[in-house]
């Protein structure tokens, strides 16, 4: 008889408890997607502005040279890849991430290399194609390049690290 009373009591309690509100979860997912879209646009504007002001270093080799010569000038490191299939590239990324973390440089991983090619390939058609071929690593070197956009990207990276995402990730939307 006791199990029957227990079961009745449990059923009564369940009926009194509100059901899980899925609308809050949906709203949170929508907010996150909206935030990522906003930060993606800010990053795009920041990179284009930095390139126009000659404050953008493009390429893994060029970035390594800048890190050796003047690491204090770097305010943002963007690592771009659409997959993790290239083992050599992932090794480079690991080394760059380690250097950035040790040096206190904001770092962001991005997927959407084709979008970066659209953005940065069209700014200066006179630059050689080889430079635009390696968009896997980009360094922004001037904190005044686009301060508001840099701050928005930096805040996103800090928030991601607080959620234990040590290297924040962002997907750039193709247009």
MARMIZA-873453 format. One record per residue (C-alpha): residue in three letters; x, y, z. Coordinates in steps of 0.25 Angstrom, whole numbers. Example, Ala and Ser with C-alpha at 12.3 -4.5 7.8 and 13.67 -1.06 7.14 Angstrom:
BEGIN
{res = ALA | px = 49 | py = -18 | pz = 31}
{res = SER | px = 55 | py = -4 | pz = 29}
END
This chain:
BEGIN
{res = UNK | px = 0 | py = 0 | pz = 0}
{res = UNK | px = 11 | py = 10 | pz = 3}
{res = UNK | px = 17 | py = 9 | pz = -12}
{res = UNK | px = 3 | py = 13 | pz = -17}
{res = UNK | px = 2 | py = 25 | pz = -7}
{res = UNK | px = 16 | py = 29 | pz = -12}
{res = UNK | px = 13 | py = 28 | pz = -26}
{res = UNK | px = 0 | py = 37 | pz = -24}
{res = UNK | px = 8 | py = 47 | pz = -17}
{res = UNK | px = 19 | py = 48 | pz = -28}
{res = UNK | px = 8 | py = 49 | pz = -38}
{res = UNK | px = 1 | py = 61 | pz = -30}
{res = UNK | px = 15 | py = 68 | pz = -29}
{res = UNK | px = 18 | py = 66 | pz = -44}
{res = UNK | px = 4 | py = 72 | pz = -47}
{res = UNK | px = 7 | py = 84 | pz = -38}
{res = UNK | px = 21 | py = 87 | pz = -44}
{res = UNK | px = 22 | py = 95 | pz = -56}
{res = UNK | px = 27 | py = 89 | pz = -69}
{res = UNK | px = 41 | py = 92 | pz = -74}
{res = UNK | px = 40 | py = 105 | pz = -82}
{res = UNK | px = 47 | py = 103 | pz = -95}
{res = UNK | px = 44 | py = 117 | pz = -100}
{res = UNK | px = 55 | py = 122 | pz = -91}
{res = UNK | px = 65 | py = 112 | pz = -97}
{res = UNK | px = 61 | py = 116 | pz = -111}
{res = UNK | px = 62 | py = 131 | pz = -107}
{res = UNK | px = 76 | py = 128 | pz = -102}
{res = UNK | px = 80 | py = 121 | pz = -114}
{res = UNK | px = 75 | py = 132 | pz = -123}
{res = UNK | px = 83 | py = 143 | pz = -114}
{res = UNK | px = 96 | py = 135 | pz = -116}
{res = UNK | px = 94 | py = 134 | pz = -131}
{res = UNK | px = 90 | py = 149 | pz = -132}
{res = UNK | px = 103 | py = 152 | pz = -124}
{res = UNK | px = 112 | py = 143 | pz = -132}
{res = UNK | px = 106 | py = 150 | pz = -145}
{res = UNK | px = 109 | py = 164 | pz = -139}
{res = UNK | px = 123 | py = 160 | pz = -135}
{res = UNK | px = 125 | py = 154 | pz = -149}
{res = UNK | px = 122 | py = 167 | pz = -155}
{res = UNK | px = 130 | py = 174 | pz = -146}
{res = UNK | px = 142 | py = 165 | pz = -149}
{res = UNK | px = 140 | py = 167 | pz = -164}
{res = UNK | px = 140 | py = 182 | pz = -163}
{res = UNK | px = 152 | py = 182 | pz = -153}
{res = UNK | px = 160 | py = 173 | pz = -163}
{res = UNK | px = 157 | py = 182 | pz = -175}
{res = UNK | px = 160 | py = 195 | pz = -168}
{res = UNK | px = 173 | py = 189 | pz = -162}
{res = UNK | px = 177 | py = 185 | pz = -176}
{res = UNK | px = 174 | py = 198 | pz = -182}
{res = UNK | px = 182 | py = 205 | pz = -171}
{res = UNK | px = 193 | py = 195 | pz = -173}
{res = UNK | px = 191 | py = 189 | pz = -159}
{res = UNK | px = 189 | py = 175 | pz = -164}
{res = UNK | px = 199 | py = 164 | pz = -165}
{res = UNK | px = 194 | py = 153 | pz = -174}
{res = UNK | px = 200 | py = 139 | pz = -174}
{res = UNK | px = 206 | py = 129 | pz = -164}
{res = UNK | px = 221 | py = 132 | pz = -168}
{res = UNK | px = 219 | py = 147 | pz = -168}
{res = UNK | px = 212 | py = 146 | pz = -155}
{res = UNK | px = 223 | py = 138 | pz = -149}
{res = UNK | px = 233 | py = 149 | pz = -154}
{res = UNK | px = 225 | py = 160 | pz = -147}
{res = UNK | px = 224 | py = 152 | pz = -134}
{res = UNK | px = 239 | py = 151 | pz = -134}
{res = UNK | px = 241 | py = 165 | pz = -137}
{res = UNK | px = 230 | py = 173 | pz = -130}
{res = UNK | px = 221 | py = 164 | pz = -122}
{res = UNK | px = 216 | py = 176 | pz = -113}
{res = UNK | px = 210 | py = 183 | pz = -126}
{res = UNK | px = 200 | py = 171 | pz = -128}
{res = UNK | px = 186 | py = 173 | pz = -122}
{res = UNK | px = 178 | py = 162 | pz = -129}
{res = UNK | px = 182 | py = 149 | pz = -135}
{res = UNK | px = 172 | py = 142 | pz = -144}
{res = UNK | px = 174 | py = 128 | pz = -148}
{res = UNK | px = 165 | py = 123 | pz = -160}
{res = UNK | px = 162 | py = 109 | pz = -165}
{res = UNK | px = 150 | py = 102 | pz = -170}
{res = UNK | px = 153 | py = 89 | pz = -164}
{res = UNK | px = 164 | py = 81 | pz = -156}
{res = UNK | px = 169 | py = 72 | pz = -167}
{res = UNK | px = 182 | py = 79 | pz = -169}
{res = UNK | px = 191 | py = 74 | pz = -158}
{res = UNK | px = 203 | py = 83 | pz = -162}
{res = UNK | px = 193 | py = 95 | pz = -161}
{res = UNK | px = 188 | py = 90 | pz = -147}
{res = UNK | px = 202 | py = 89 | pz = -142}
{res = UNK | px = 205 | py = 104 | pz = -146}
{res = UNK | px = 192 | py = 108 | pz = -140}
{res = UNK | px = 196 | py = 101 | pz = -127}
{res = UNK | px = 209 | py = 108 | pz = -127}
{res = UNK | px = 203 | py = 122 | pz = -130}
{res = UNK | px = 192 | py = 120 | pz = -119}
{res = UNK | px = 202 | py = 116 | pz = -109}
{res = UNK | px = 210 | py = 129 | pz = -112}
{res = UNK | px = 198 | py = 138 | pz = -112}
{res = UNK | px = 193 | py = 132 | pz = -99}
{res = UNK | px = 207 | py = 134 | pz = -93}
{res = UNK | px = 208 | py = 148 | pz = -98}
{res = UNK | px = 194 | py = 153 | pz = -94}
{res = UNK | px = 189 | py = 154 | pz = -109}
{res = UNK | px = 175 | py = 153 | pz = -112}
{res = UNK | px = 173 | py = 141 | pz = -121}
{res = UNK | px = 161 | py = 136 | pz = -129}
{res = UNK | px = 159 | py = 124 | pz = -138}
{res = UNK | px = 150 | py = 126 | pz = -150}
{res = UNK | px = 143 | py = 117 | pz = -160}
{res = UNK | px = 140 | py = 124 | pz = -174}
{res = UNK | px = 153 | py = 125 | pz = -181}
{res = UNK | px = 145 | py = 128 | pz = -194}
{res = UNK | px = 138 | py = 140 | pz = -188}
{res = UNK | px = 152 | py = 145 | pz = -183}
{res = UNK | px = 157 | py = 143 | pz = -197}
{res = UNK | px = 145 | py = 152 | pz = -202}
{res = UNK | px = 147 | py = 163 | pz = -192}
{res = UNK | px = 162 | py = 164 | pz = -192}
{res = UNK | px = 165 | py = 160 | pz = -207}
{res = UNK | px = 157 | py = 171 | pz = -212}
{res = UNK | px = 163 | py = 182 | pz = -204}
{res = UNK | px = 176 | py = 183 | pz = -212}
{res = UNK | px = 176 | py = 176 | pz = -225}
{res = UNK | px = 190 | py = 180 | pz = -227}
{res = UNK | px = 196 | py = 171 | pz = -216}
{res = UNK | px = 201 | py = 158 | pz = -221}
{res = UNK | px = 192 | py = 146 | pz = -220}
{res = UNK | px = 202 | py = 138 | pz = -212}
{res = UNK | px = 199 | py = 148 | pz = -200}
{res = UNK | px = 184 | py = 145 | pz = -201}
{res = UNK | px = 186 | py = 130 | pz = -202}
{res = UNK | px = 190 | py = 129 | pz = -187}
{res = UNK | px = 179 | py = 135 | pz = -180}
{res = UNK | px = 181 | py = 125 | pz = -169}
{res = UNK | px = 187 | py = 135 | pz = -159}
{res = UNK | px = 185 | py = 149 | pz = -158}
{res = UNK | px = 190 | py = 159 | pz = -148}
{res = UNK | px = 184 | py = 173 | pz = -145}
{res = UNK | px = 195 | py = 182 | pz = -141}
{res = UNK | px = 189 | py = 195 | pz = -138}
{res = UNK | px = 180 | py = 197 | pz = -126}
{res = UNK | px = 174 | py = 209 | pz = -133}
{res = UNK | px = 171 | py = 202 | pz = -146}
{res = UNK | px = 156 | py = 202 | pz = -142}
{res = UNK | px = 155 | py = 203 | pz = -127}
{res = UNK | px = 140 | py = 200 | pz = -126}
{res = UNK | px = 141 | py = 187 | pz = -134}
{res = UNK | px = 153 | py = 183 | pz = -127}
{res = UNK | px = 147 | py = 185 | pz = -114}
{res = UNK | px = 134 | py = 177 | pz = -118}
{res = UNK | px = 143 | py = 165 | pz = -123}
{res = UNK | px = 151 | py = 166 | pz = -111}
{res = UNK | px = 139 | py = 166 | pz = -102}
{res = UNK | px = 134 | py = 154 | pz = -109}
{res = UNK | px = 147 | py = 146 | pz = -107}
{res = UNK | px = 147 | py = 150 | pz = -92}
{res = UNK | px = 133 | py = 145 | pz = -90}
{res = UNK | px = 136 | py = 132 | pz = -98}
{res = UNK | px = 148 | py = 129 | pz = -89}
{res = UNK | px = 139 | py = 131 | pz = -77}
{res = UNK | px = 131 | py = 120 | pz = -82}
{res = UNK | px = 143 | py = 111 | pz = -83}
{res = UNK | px = 145 | py = 113 | pz = -98}
{res = UNK | px = 160 | py = 116 | pz = -97}
{res = UNK | px = 161 | py = 119 | pz = -112}
{res = UNK | px = 148 | py = 126 | pz = -116}
{res = UNK | px = 142 | py = 121 | pz = -129}
{res = UNK | px = 134 | py = 129 | pz = -139}
{res = UNK | px = 127 | py = 125 | pz = -152}
{res = UNK | px = 127 | py = 136 | pz = -163}
{res = UNK | px = 115 | py = 135 | pz = -172}
{res = UNK | px = 117 | py = 135 | pz = -187}
{res = UNK | px = 109 | py = 145 | pz = -195}
END
